[in-house]
Amino acid sequence: MLVLQYHDIVKTYQLEDDGIERLAPLPSSDQSLYIDYFQNVAYAVYSNLIEKQKDELVKQTIKPEK
């Protein structure tokens, strides 16, 4: 099995019986790592957006009177 990595793109090739290297799916353990990483990043971005919205609401609610 040959694994090539270019920047953040990972491609896994497997040599078939006919001598041709074909794109192969990642093992489930690797898939789980990628899924966990993606979910953690997505949650961090989501949490950041929620905090920004809360800050904006507080700013709008506590406007100084003129």
PDB file of N, H, CA, C and O in Angstrom:
ATOM      1  N   MET A   1       0.850  -1.170   0.000  1.00  0.00           N
ATOM      2  CA  MET A   1       0.000   0.000   0.000  1.00  0.00           C
ATOM      3  C   MET A   1       0.895   1.231   0.000  1.00  0.00           C
ATOM      4  O   MET A   1       1.842   1.314   0.782  1.00  0.00           O
ATOM      5  N   LEU A   2       0.600   2.176  -0.865  1.00  0.00           N
ATOM      6  H   LEU A   2      -0.170   2.109  -1.500  1.00  0.00           H
ATOM      7  CA  LEU A   2       1.371   3.396  -1.002  1.00  0.00           C
ATOM      8  C   LEU A   2       0.497   4.558  -0.549  1.00  0.00           C
ATOM      9  O   LEU A   2      -0.637   4.702  -1.005  1.00  0.00           O
ATOM     10  N   VAL A   3       1.027   5.391   0.353  1.00  0.00           N
ATOM     11  H   VAL A   3       1.948   5.274   0.723  1.00  0.00           H
ATOM     12  CA  VAL A   3       0.293   6.560   0.824  1.00  0.00           C
ATOM     13  C   VAL A   3       1.055   7.799   0.392  1.00  0.00           C
ATOM     14  O   VAL A   3       2.225   7.968   0.737  1.00  0.00           O
ATOM     15  N   LEU A   4       0.396   8.663  -0.361  1.00  0.00           N
ATOM     16  H   LEU A   4      -0.554   8.526  -0.642  1.00  0.00           H
ATOM     17  CA  LEU A   4       1.001   9.909  -0.813  1.00  0.00           C
ATOM     18  C   LEU A   4       0.301  11.063  -0.119  1.00  0.00           C
ATOM     19  O   LEU A   4      -0.923  11.064   0.013  1.00  0.00           O
ATOM     20  N   GLN A   5       1.079  12.052   0.327  1.00  0.00           N
ATOM     21  H   GLN A   5       2.073  12.052   0.219  1.00  0.00           H
ATOM     22  CA  GLN A   5       0.485  13.204   0.977  1.00  0.00           C
ATOM     23  C   GLN A   5       1.015  14.473   0.325  1.00  0.00           C
ATOM     24  O   GLN A   5       2.222  14.709   0.288  1.00  0.00           O
ATOM     25  N   TYR A   6       0.107  15.279  -0.184  1.00  0.00           N
ATOM     26  H   TYR A   6      -0.875  15.087  -0.154  1.00  0.00           H
ATOM     27  CA  TYR A   6       0.429  16.576  -0.769  1.00  0.00           C
ATOM     28  C   TYR A   6      -0.302  17.624   0.045  1.00  0.00           C
ATOM     29  O   TYR A   6      -1.532  17.682   0.038  1.00  0.00           O
ATOM     30  N   HIS A   7       0.445  18.442   0.738  1.00  0.00           N
ATOM     31  H   HIS A   7       1.444  18.395   0.744  1.00  0.00           H
ATOM     32  CA  HIS A   7      -0.128  19.458   1.625  1.00  0.00           C
ATOM     33  C   HIS A   7      -1.074  18.758   2.607  1.00  0.00           C
ATOM     34  O   HIS A   7      -0.622  17.970   3.438  1.00  0.00           O
ATOM     35  N   ASP A   8      -2.375  19.035   2.522  1.00  0.00           N
ATOM     36  H   ASP A   8      -2.742  19.674   1.846  1.00  0.00           H
ATOM     37  CA  ASP A   8      -3.321  18.411   3.444  1.00  0.00           C
ATOM     38  C   ASP A   8      -4.149  17.317   2.778  1.00  0.00           C
ATOM     39  O   ASP A   8      -5.113  16.823   3.362  1.00  0.00           O
ATOM     40  N   ILE A   9      -3.773  16.936   1.550  1.00  0.00           N
ATOM     41  H   ILE A   9      -2.990  17.338   1.076  1.00  0.00           H
ATOM     42  CA  ILE A   9      -4.531  15.924   0.824  1.00  0.00           C
ATOM     43  C   ILE A   9      -3.790  14.592   0.921  1.00  0.00           C
ATOM     44  O   ILE A   9      -2.609  14.501   0.585  1.00  0.00           O
ATOM     45  N   VAL A  10      -4.489  13.576   1.378  1.00  0.00           N
ATOM     46  H   VAL A  10      -5.448  13.650   1.650  1.00  0.00           H
ATOM     47  CA  VAL A  10      -3.882  12.248   1.500  1.00  0.00           C
ATOM     48  C   VAL A  10      -4.599  11.305   0.539  1.00  0.00           C
ATOM     49  O   VAL A  10      -5.826  11.204   0.545  1.00  0.00           O
ATOM     50  N   LYS A  11      -3.806  10.615  -0.291  1.00  0.00           N
ATOM     51  H   LYS A  11      -2.809  10.698  -0.296  1.00  0.00           H
ATOM     52  CA  LYS A  11      -4.361   9.609  -1.195  1.00  0.00           C
ATOM     53  C   LYS A  11      -3.663   8.287  -0.901  1.00  0.00           C
ATOM     54  O   LYS A  11      -2.442   8.234  -0.756  1.00  0.00           O
ATOM     55  N   THR A  12      -4.440   7.243  -0.818  1.00  0.00           N
ATOM     56  H   THR A  12      -5.432   7.286  -0.937  1.00  0.00           H
ATOM     57  CA  THR A  12      -3.905   5.920  -0.535  1.00  0.00           C
ATOM     58  C   THR A  12      -4.137   5.024  -1.751  1.00  0.00           C
ATOM     59  O   THR A  12      -5.258   4.908  -2.248  1.00  0.00           O
ATOM     60  N   TYR A  13      -3.068   4.399  -2.217  1.00  0.00           N
ATOM     61  H   TYR A  13      -2.158   4.494  -1.813  1.00  0.00           H
ATOM     62  CA  TYR A  13      -3.151   3.513  -3.371  1.00  0.00           C
ATOM     63  C   TYR A  13      -2.793   2.090  -2.946  1.00  0.00           C
ATOM     64  O   TYR A  13      -1.942   1.876  -2.084  1.00  0.00           O
ATOM     65  N   GLN A  14      -3.455   1.137  -3.565  1.00  0.00           N
ATOM     66  H   GLN A  14      -4.147   1.311  -4.266  1.00  0.00           H
ATOM     67  CA  GLN A  14      -3.185  -0.260  -3.274  1.00  0.00           C
ATOM     68  C   GLN A  14      -2.869  -0.972  -4.591  1.00  0.00           C
ATOM     69  O   GLN A  14      -3.580  -0.813  -5.583  1.00  0.00           O
ATOM     70  N   LEU A  15      -1.795  -1.756  -4.582  1.00  0.00           N
ATOM     71  H   LEU A  15      -1.218  -1.885  -3.776  1.00  0.00           H
ATOM     72  CA  LEU A  15      -1.402  -2.507  -5.770  1.00  0.00           C
ATOM     73  C   LEU A  15      -2.316  -3.735  -5.903  1.00  0.00           C
ATOM     74  O   LEU A  15      -2.372  -4.600  -5.030  1.00  0.00           O
ATOM     75  N   GLU A  16      -3.021  -3.767  -7.028  1.00  0.00           N
ATOM     76  H   GLU A  16      -2.976  -3.064  -7.737  1.00  0.00           H
ATOM     77  CA  GLU A  16      -3.961  -4.867  -7.272  1.00  0.00           C
ATOM     78  C   GLU A  16      -3.219  -6.052  -7.898  1.00  0.00           C
ATOM     79  O   GLU A  16      -2.054  -5.936  -8.276  1.00  0.00           O
ATOM     80  N   ASP A  17      -3.904  -7.185  -8.002  1.00  0.00           N
ATOM     81  H   ASP A  17      -4.851  -7.280  -7.695  1.00  0.00           H
ATOM     82  CA  ASP A  17      -3.316  -8.408  -8.579  1.00  0.00           C
ATOM     83  C   ASP A  17      -2.897  -8.209 -10.034  1.00  0.00           C
ATOM     84  O   ASP A  17      -1.978  -8.872 -10.515  1.00  0.00           O
ATOM     85  N   ASP A  18      -3.571  -7.296 -10.734  1.00  0.00           N
ATOM     86  H   ASP A  18      -4.318  -6.758 -10.344  1.00  0.00           H
ATOM     87  CA  ASP A  18      -3.243  -7.068 -12.146  1.00  0.00           C
ATOM     88  C   ASP A  18      -2.064  -6.113 -12.318  1.00  0.00           C
ATOM     89  O   ASP A  18      -1.720  -5.754 -13.444  1.00  0.00           O
ATOM     90  N   GLY A  19      -1.441  -5.696 -11.207  1.00  0.00           N
ATOM     91  H   GLY A  19      -1.720  -5.988 -10.292  1.00  0.00           H
ATOM     92  CA  GLY A  19      -0.262  -4.838 -11.264  1.00  0.00           C
ATOM     93  C   GLY A  19      -0.558  -3.349 -11.345  1.00  0.00           C
ATOM     94  O   GLY A  19       0.361  -2.540 -11.469  1.00  0.00           O
ATOM     95  N   ILE A  20      -1.823  -2.984 -11.278  1.00  0.00           N
ATOM     96  H   ILE A  20      -2.570  -3.641 -11.177  1.00  0.00           H
ATOM     97  CA  ILE A  20      -2.213  -1.573 -11.359  1.00  0.00           C
ATOM     98  C   ILE A  20      -2.488  -1.046  -9.948  1.00  0.00           C
ATOM     99  O   ILE A  20      -3.168  -1.688  -9.148  1.00  0.00           O
ATOM    100  N   GLU A  21      -1.940   0.142  -9.667  1.00  0.00           N
ATOM    101  H   GLU A  21      -1.387   0.664 -10.317  1.00  0.00           H
ATOM    102  CA  GLU A  21      -2.215   0.781  -8.373  1.00  0.00           C
ATOM    103  C   GLU A  21      -3.529   1.539  -8.489  1.00  0.00           C
ATOM    104  O   GLU A  21      -3.693   2.391  -9.363  1.00  0.00           O
ATOM    105  N   ARG A  22      -4.462   1.221  -7.598  1.00  0.00           N
ATOM    106  H   ARG A  22      -4.329   0.529  -6.888  1.00  0.00           H
ATOM    107  CA  ARG A  22      -5.775   1.877  -7.610  1.00  0.00           C
ATOM    108  C   ARG A  22      -5.980   2.601  -6.290  1.00  0.00           C
ATOM    109  O   ARG A  22      -5.464   2.206  -5.245  1.00  0.00           O
ATOM    110  N   LEU A  23      -6.759   3.684  -6.381  1.00  0.00           N
ATOM    111  H   LEU A  23      -7.178   4.005  -7.230  1.00  0.00           H
ATOM    112  CA  LEU A  23      -7.087   4.454  -5.186  1.00  0.00           C
ATOM    113  C   LEU A  23      -7.844   3.555  -4.217  1.00  0.00           C
ATOM    114  O   LEU A  23      -8.809   2.896  -4.606  1.00  0.00           O
ATOM    115  N   ALA A  24      -7.416   3.524  -2.966  1.00  0.00           N
ATOM    116  H   ALA A  24      -6.633   4.059  -2.651  1.00  0.00           H
ATOM    117  CA  ALA A  24      -8.034   2.658  -1.961  1.00  0.00           C
ATOM    118  C   ALA A  24      -8.603   3.508  -0.828  1.00  0.00           C
ATOM    119  O   ALA A  24      -8.055   4.562  -0.506  1.00  0.00           O
ATOM    120  N   PRO A  25      -9.697   3.053  -0.224  1.00  0.00           N
ATOM    121  CA  PRO A  25     -10.249   3.801   0.907  1.00  0.00           C
ATOM    122  C   PRO A  25      -9.299   3.736   2.099  1.00  0.00           C
ATOM    123  O   PRO A  25      -8.512   2.800   2.242  1.00  0.00           O
ATOM    124  N   LEU A  26      -9.393   4.752   2.945  1.00  0.00           N
ATOM    125  H   LEU A  26     -10.032   5.512   2.829  1.00  0.00           H
ATOM    126  CA  LEU A  26      -8.588   4.749   4.164  1.00  0.00           C
ATOM    127  C   LEU A  26      -9.093   3.670   5.110  1.00  0.00           C
ATOM    128  O   LEU A  26     -10.286   3.367   5.120  1.00  0.00           O
ATOM    129  N   PRO A  27      -8.204   3.089   5.902  1.00  0.00           N
ATOM    130  CA  PRO A  27      -8.664   2.151   6.929  1.00  0.00           C
ATOM    131  C   PRO A  27      -9.611   2.872   7.894  1.00  0.00           C
ATOM    132  O   PRO A  27      -9.501   4.082   8.091  1.00  0.00           O
ATOM    133  N   SER A  28     -10.528   2.132   8.485  1.00  0.00           N
ATOM    134  H   SER A  28     -10.617   1.149   8.325  1.00  0.00           H
ATOM    135  CA  SER A  28     -11.533   2.762   9.352  1.00  0.00           C
ATOM    136  C   SER A  28     -10.907   3.520  10.514  1.00  0.00           C
ATOM    137  O   SER A  28     -11.461   4.523  10.964  1.00  0.00           O
ATOM    138  N   SER A  29      -9.755   3.055  11.010  1.00  0.00           N
ATOM    139  H   SER A  29      -9.305   2.240  10.644  1.00  0.00           H
ATOM    140  CA  SER A  29      -9.109   3.774  12.118  1.00  0.00           C
ATOM    141  C   SER A  29      -8.651   5.158  11.659  1.00  0.00           C
ATOM    142  O   SER A  29      -8.764   6.129  12.407  1.00  0.00           O
ATOM    143  N   ASP A  30      -8.134   5.251  10.431  1.00  0.00           N
ATOM    144  H   ASP A  30      -8.042   4.462   9.824  1.00  0.00           H
ATOM    145  CA  ASP A  30      -7.728   6.551   9.894  1.00  0.00           C
ATOM    146  C   ASP A  30      -8.942   7.419   9.601  1.00  0.00           C
ATOM    147  O   ASP A  30      -8.918   8.628   9.832  1.00  0.00           O
ATOM    148  N   GLN A  31     -10.006   6.799   9.090  1.00  0.00           N
ATOM    149  H   GLN A  31     -10.025   5.816   8.902  1.00  0.00           H
ATOM    150  CA  GLN A  31     -11.223   7.551   8.809  1.00  0.00           C
ATOM    151  C   GLN A  31     -11.754   8.188  10.089  1.00  0.00           C
ATOM    152  O   GLN A  31     -12.187   9.340  10.078  1.00  0.00           O
ATOM    153  N   SER A  32     -11.723   7.452  11.172  1.00  0.00           N
ATOM    154  H   SER A  32     -11.371   6.516  11.181  1.00  0.00           H
ATOM    155  CA  SER A  32     -12.197   7.973  12.463  1.00  0.00           C
ATOM    156  C   SER A  32     -11.375   9.175  12.896  1.00  0.00           C
ATOM    157  O   SER A  32     -11.921  10.141  13.427  1.00  0.00           O
ATOM    158  N   LEU A  33     -10.070   9.124  12.676  1.00  0.00           N
ATOM    159  H   LEU A  33      -9.626   8.338  12.244  1.00  0.00           H
ATOM    160  CA  LEU A  33      -9.216  10.261  13.038  1.00  0.00           C
ATOM    161  C   LEU A  33      -9.593  11.503  12.240  1.00  0.00           C
ATOM    162  O   LEU A  33      -9.677  12.597  12.799  1.00  0.00           O
ATOM    163  N   TYR A  34      -9.820  11.343  10.944  1.00  0.00           N
ATOM    164  H   TYR A  34      -9.751  10.455  10.490  1.00  0.00           H
ATOM    165  CA  TYR A  34     -10.201  12.485  10.109  1.00  0.00           C
ATOM    166  C   TYR A  34     -11.569  13.027  10.508  1.00  0.00           C
ATOM    167  O   TYR A  34     -11.767  14.241  10.562  1.00  0.00           O
ATOM    168  N   ILE A  35     -12.505  12.136  10.786  1.00  0.00           N
ATOM    169  H   ILE A  35     -12.344  11.150  10.742  1.00  0.00           H
ATOM    170  CA  ILE A  35     -13.842  12.564  11.201  1.00  0.00           C
ATOM    171  C   ILE A  35     -13.772  13.312  12.526  1.00  0.00           C
ATOM    172  O   ILE A  35     -14.392  14.365  12.677  1.00  0.00           O
ATOM    173  N   ASP A  36     -13.023  12.777  13.488  1.00  0.00           N
ATOM    174  H   ASP A  36     -12.520  11.922  13.366  1.00  0.00           H
ATOM    175  CA  ASP A  36     -12.872  13.445  14.786  1.00  0.00           C
ATOM    176  C   ASP A  36     -12.246  14.822  14.622  1.00  0.00           C
ATOM    177  O   ASP A  36     -12.695  15.788  15.237  1.00  0.00           O
ATOM    178  N   TYR A  37     -11.206  14.916  13.791  1.00  0.00           N
ATOM    179  H   TYR A  37     -10.841  14.130  13.291  1.00  0.00           H
ATOM    180  CA  TYR A  37     -10.544  16.194  13.559  1.00  0.00           C
ATOM    181  C   TYR A  37     -11.519  17.203  12.950  1.00  0.00           C
ATOM    182  O   TYR A  37     -11.598  18.347  13.398  1.00  0.00           O
ATOM    183  N   PHE A  38     -12.258  16.772  11.926  1.00  0.00           N
ATOM    184  H   PHE A  38     -12.193  15.843  11.562  1.00  0.00           H
ATOM    185  CA  PHE A  38     -13.219  17.654  11.271  1.00  0.00           C
ATOM    186  C   PHE A  38     -14.285  18.122  12.252  1.00  0.00           C
ATOM    187  O   PHE A  38     -14.630  19.304  12.275  1.00  0.00           O
ATOM    188  N   GLN A  39     -14.812  17.202  13.065  1.00  0.00           N
ATOM    189  H   GLN A  39     -14.532  16.242  13.047  1.00  0.00           H
ATOM    190  CA  GLN A  39     -15.850  17.570  14.030  1.00  0.00           C
ATOM    191  C   GLN A  39     -15.321  18.560  15.053  1.00  0.00           C
ATOM    192  O   GLN A  39     -16.030  19.495  15.426  1.00  0.00           O
ATOM    193  N   ASN A  40     -14.099  18.378  15.511  1.00  0.00           N
ATOM    194  H   ASN A  40     -13.523  17.618  15.209  1.00  0.00           H
ATOM    195  CA  ASN A  40     -13.515  19.300  16.483  1.00  0.00           C
ATOM    196  C   ASN A  40     -13.320  20.690  15.890  1.00  0.00           C
ATOM    197  O   ASN A  40     -13.594  21.693  16.550  1.00  0.00           O
ATOM    198  N   VAL A  41     -12.850  20.752  14.653  1.00  0.00           N
ATOM    199  H   VAL A  41     -12.627  19.937  14.117  1.00  0.00           H
ATOM    200  CA  VAL A  41     -12.663  22.050  14.001  1.00  0.00           C
ATOM    201  C   VAL A  41     -14.021  22.717  13.775  1.00  0.00           C
ATOM    202  O   VAL A  41     -14.178  23.911  14.031  1.00  0.00           O
ATOM    203  N   ALA A  42     -14.985  21.961  13.304  1.00  0.00           N
ATOM    204  H   ALA A  42     -14.858  20.991  13.096  1.00  0.00           H
ATOM    205  CA  ALA A  42     -16.324  22.514  13.062  1.00  0.00           C
ATOM    206  C   ALA A  42     -16.930  23.031  14.366  1.00  0.00           C
ATOM    207  O   ALA A  42     -17.544  24.098  14.377  1.00  0.00           O
ATOM    208  N   TYR A  43     -16.768  22.303  15.445  1.00  0.00           N
ATOM    209  H   TYR A  43     -16.269  21.436  15.436  1.00  0.00           H
ATOM    210  CA  TYR A  43     -17.302  22.736  16.741  1.00  0.00           C
ATOM    211  C   TYR A  43     -16.602  24.014  17.211  1.00  0.00           C
ATOM    212  O   TYR A  43     -17.250  24.908  17.755  1.00  0.00           O
ATOM    213  N   ALA A  44     -15.301  24.105  17.007  1.00  0.00           N
ATOM    214  H   ALA A  44     -14.775  23.379  16.565  1.00  0.00           H
ATOM    215  CA  ALA A  44     -14.556  25.307  17.415  1.00  0.00           C
ATOM    216  C   ALA A  44     -15.033  26.527  16.623  1.00  0.00           C
ATOM    217  O   ALA A  44     -15.212  27.603  17.194  1.00  0.00           O
ATOM    218  N   VAL A  45     -15.237  26.368  15.323  1.00  0.00           N
ATOM    219  H   VAL A  45     -15.092  25.495  14.859  1.00  0.00           H
ATOM    220  CA  VAL A  45     -15.725  27.473  14.489  1.00  0.00           C
ATOM    221  C   VAL A  45     -17.134  27.860  14.928  1.00  0.00           C
ATOM    222  O   VAL A  45     -17.434  29.045  15.072  1.00  0.00           O
ATOM    223  N   TYR A  46     -17.995  26.877  15.139  1.00  0.00           N
ATOM    224  H   TYR A  46     -17.752  25.914  15.022  1.00  0.00           H
ATOM    225  CA  TYR A  46     -19.372  27.121  15.583  1.00  0.00           C
ATOM    226  C   TYR A  46     -19.386  27.857  16.919  1.00  0.00           C
ATOM    227  O   TYR A  46     -20.132  28.821  17.091  1.00  0.00           O
ATOM    228  N   SER A  47     -18.574  27.410  17.852  1.00  0.00           N
ATOM    229  H   SER A  47     -17.969  26.627  17.712  1.00  0.00           H
ATOM    230  CA  SER A  47     -18.512  28.045  19.175  1.00  0.00           C
ATOM    231  C   SER A  47     -18.036  29.489  19.065  1.00  0.00           C
ATOM    232  O   SER A  47     -18.549  30.374  19.750  1.00  0.00           O
ATOM    233  N   ASN A  48     -17.065  29.719  18.209  1.00  0.00           N
ATOM    234  H   ASN A  48     -16.649  29.000  17.652  1.00  0.00           H
ATOM    235  CA  ASN A  48     -16.548  31.069  17.986  1.00  0.00           C
ATOM    236  C   ASN A  48     -17.648  31.977  17.435  1.00  0.00           C
ATOM    237  O   ASN A  48     -17.792  33.115  17.882  1.00  0.00           O
ATOM    238  N   LEU A  49     -18.419  31.487  16.476  1.00  0.00           N
ATOM    239  H   LEU A  49     -18.302  30.562  16.113  1.00  0.00           H
ATOM    240  CA  LEU A  49     -19.508  32.275  15.908  1.00  0.00           C
ATOM    241  C   LEU A  49     -20.584  32.577  16.954  1.00  0.00           C
ATOM    242  O   LEU A  49     -21.110  33.689  16.996  1.00  0.00           O
ATOM    243  N   ILE A  50     -20.909  31.609  17.783  1.00  0.00           N
ATOM    244  H   ILE A  50     -20.481  30.705  17.749  1.00  0.00           H
ATOM    245  CA  ILE A  50     -21.904  31.812  18.842  1.00  0.00           C
ATOM    246  C   ILE A  50     -21.424  32.885  19.813  1.00  0.00           C
ATOM    247  O   ILE A  50     -22.206  33.745  20.219  1.00  0.00           O
ATOM    248  N   GLU A  51     -20.156  32.844  20.186  1.00  0.00           N
ATOM    249  H   GLU A  51     -19.521  32.145  19.857  1.00  0.00           H
ATOM    250  CA  GLU A  51     -19.600  33.854  21.098  1.00  0.00           C
ATOM    251  C   GLU A  51     -19.649  35.245  20.480  1.00  0.00           C
ATOM    252  O   GLU A  51     -19.964  36.219  21.163  1.00  0.00           O
ATOM    253  N   LYS A  52     -19.341  35.340  19.197  1.00  0.00           N
ATOM    254  H   LYS A  52     -19.085  34.549  18.642  1.00  0.00           H
ATOM    255  CA  LYS A  52     -19.404  36.634  18.511  1.00  0.00           C
ATOM    256  C   LYS A  52     -20.836  37.167  18.492  1.00  0.00           C
ATOM    257  O   LYS A  52     -21.061  38.362  18.686  1.00  0.00           O
ATOM    258  N   GLN A  53     -21.804  36.276  18.257  1.00  0.00           N
ATOM    259  H   GLN A  53     -21.621  35.305  18.099  1.00  0.00           H
ATOM    260  CA  GLN A  53     -23.206  36.689  18.266  1.00  0.00           C
ATOM    261  C   GLN A  53     -23.621  37.178  19.652  1.00  0.00           C
ATOM    262  O   GLN A  53     -24.318  38.186  19.772  1.00  0.00           O
ATOM    263  N   LYS A  54     -23.200  36.476  20.685  1.00  0.00           N
ATOM    264  H   LYS A  54     -22.634  35.658  20.588  1.00  0.00           H
ATOM    265  CA  LYS A  54     -23.517  36.893  22.059  1.00  0.00           C
ATOM    266  C   LYS A  54     -22.933  38.267  22.344  1.00  0.00           C
ATOM    267  O   LYS A  54     -23.606  39.121  22.920  1.00  0.00           O
ATOM    268  N   ASP A  55     -21.679  38.486  21.945  1.00  0.00           N
ATOM    269  H   ASP A  55     -21.131  37.792  21.478  1.00  0.00           H
ATOM    270  CA  ASP A  55     -21.030  39.775  22.160  1.00  0.00           C
ATOM    271  C   ASP A  55     -21.781  40.893  21.441  1.00  0.00           C
ATOM    272  O   ASP A  55     -21.959  41.982  21.986  1.00  0.00           O
ATOM    273  N   GLU A  56     -22.223  40.614  20.205  1.00  0.00           N
ATOM    274  H   GLU A  56     -22.078  39.729  19.762  1.00  0.00           H
ATOM    275  CA  GLU A  56     -22.975  41.618  19.449  1.00  0.00           C
ATOM    276  C   GLU A  56     -24.294  41.941  20.135  1.00  0.00           C
ATOM    277  O   GLU A  56     -24.686  43.105  20.207  1.00  0.00           O
ATOM    278  N   LEU A  57     -24.979  40.923  20.638  1.00  0.00           N
ATOM    279  H   LEU A  57     -24.660  39.977  20.579  1.00  0.00           H
ATOM    280  CA  LEU A  57     -26.244  41.152  21.331  1.00  0.00           C
ATOM    281  C   LEU A  57     -26.044  41.983  22.586  1.00  0.00           C
ATOM    282  O   LEU A  57     -26.854  42.858  22.891  1.00  0.00           O
ATOM    283  N   VAL A  58     -24.977  41.714  23.307  1.00  0.00           N
ATOM    284  H   VAL A  58     -24.319  41.003  23.059  1.00  0.00           H
ATOM    285  CA  VAL A  58     -24.682  42.485  24.516  1.00  0.00           C
ATOM    286  C   VAL A  58     -24.403  43.932  24.138  1.00  0.00           C
ATOM    287  O   VAL A  58     -24.880  44.846  24.810  1.00  0.00           O
ATOM    288  N   LYS A  59     -23.642  44.153  23.080  1.00  0.00           N
ATOM    289  H   LYS A  59     -23.254  43.410  22.534  1.00  0.00           H
ATOM    290  CA  LYS A  59     -23.334  45.514  22.631  1.00  0.00           C
ATOM    291  C   LYS A  59     -24.604  46.256  22.230  1.00  0.00           C
ATOM    292  O   LYS A  59     -24.757  47.438  22.536  1.00  0.00           O
ATOM    293  N   GLN A  60     -25.517  45.561  21.542  1.00  0.00           N
ATOM    294  H   GLN A  60     -25.392  44.601  21.293  1.00  0.00           H
ATOM    295  CA  GLN A  60     -26.756  46.182  21.108  1.00  0.00           C
ATOM    296  C   GLN A  60     -27.687  46.474  22.283  1.00  0.00           C
ATOM    297  O   GLN A  60     -28.433  47.452  22.265  1.00  0.00           O
ATOM    298  N   THR A  61     -27.637  45.629  23.289  1.00  0.00           N
ATOM    299  H   THR A  61     -27.030  44.835  23.304  1.00  0.00           H
ATOM    300  CA  THR A  61     -28.514  45.771  24.438  1.00  0.00           C
ATOM    301  C   THR A  61     -28.039  46.879  25.371  1.00  0.00           C
ATOM    302  O   THR A  61     -28.857  47.592  25.954  1.00  0.00           O
ATOM    303  N   ILE A  62     -26.744  47.027  25.516  1.00  0.00           N
ATOM    304  H   ILE A  62     -26.080  46.448  25.042  1.00  0.00           H
ATOM    305  CA  ILE A  62     -26.175  47.987  26.463  1.00  0.00           C
ATOM    306  C   ILE A  62     -25.602  49.189  25.707  1.00  0.00           C
ATOM    307  O   ILE A  62     -24.437  49.542  25.895  1.00  0.00           O
ATOM    308  N   LYS A  63     -26.407  49.809  24.864  1.00  0.00           N
ATOM    309  H   LYS A  63     -27.353  49.522  24.712  1.00  0.00           H
ATOM    310  CA  LYS A  63     -25.949  51.020  24.171  1.00  0.00           C
ATOM    311  C   LYS A  63     -26.053  52.185  25.141  1.00  0.00           C
ATOM    312  O   LYS A  63     -27.066  52.331  25.824  1.00  0.00           O
ATOM    313  N   PRO A  64     -25.032  53.005  25.211  1.00  0.00           N
ATOM    314  CA  PRO A  64     -25.112  54.164  26.109  1.00  0.00           C
ATOM    315  C   PRO A  64     -26.162  55.168  25.617  1.00  0.00           C
ATOM    316  O   PRO A  64     -26.259  55.453  24.424  1.00  0.00           O
ATOM    317  N   GLU A  65     -26.929  55.685  26.552  1.00  0.00           N
ATOM    318  H   GLU A  65     -26.850  55.453  27.521  1.00  0.00           H
ATOM    319  CA  GLU A  65     -27.932  56.675  26.196  1.00  0.00           C
ATOM    320  C   GLU A  65     -27.295  58.020  25.981  1.00  0.00           C
ATOM    321  O   GLU A  65     -26.340  58.372  26.674  1.00  0.00           O
ATOM    322  N   LYS A  66     -27.802  58.779  25.034  1.00  0.00           N
ATOM    323  H   LYS A  66     -28.577  58.493  24.471  1.00  0.00           H
ATOM    324  CA  LYS A  66     -27.233  60.095  24.719  1.00  0.00           C
ATOM    325  C   LYS A  66     -27.964  61.175  25.448  1.00  0.00           C
ATOM    326  O   LYS A  66     -27.628  62.351  25.308  1.00  0.00           O
TER     327      LYS A  66
END
